[in-house]
Amino acid sequence: MENDQDYYHVGLTHASSLLASPPGPGQIRRGIGDFRNPNPGVVALADYGHVSANTYLPDNWQENPAQVWRNDPEKATRYGPLTAKLSMHHLDVYPNCWFLSGYQSLVVRQPKGPNQTEMWYFNFIDRNAGEDVNEPWRRKAINLLGPAGMF
């Protein structure tokens, strides 16, 4: 299992990025050494190293235009009561496939030798959604996961 599912690594591994980044809507800036994950969630472990880690939606999720799809009753019914409450979803299919719903991304890890790994990022947007929905996803992918991204 990769360490991206544990939610403990975030405050340590990404500390400089978190301190340099402005907090999101409704979030407060965490101090140096504050490694707590402020969002409760659920982790599911599977055989052979596969894992799914999720955080629950914050109370103010309706204010985020990227979450507008959650207002569709058909989708809420299809996903069920638990899944409809999940926000960030990290799914790791061991050994080299990683899904990040919070970034609408698929990441493939390609070993390049005993001490090197290349990561291929594929970011998705909804072709039927408006620019007001897709633009925040695009900016998030570029600013956080792009070649000069914070993470």
Protein Blocks (a to p, Z undefined) as FASTA:
>chain_A
ZZklnommmmmmmmmmmmmpccdehiacddehiabdfbgcdddddehhiacddddddfkl
mmpmklmmmmpmklmmmnommlmmpccdcddddfkbccdfklopacddddebjkbccddd
dddddfkbcfklmmmmmmmmmmmmmmklmZZ
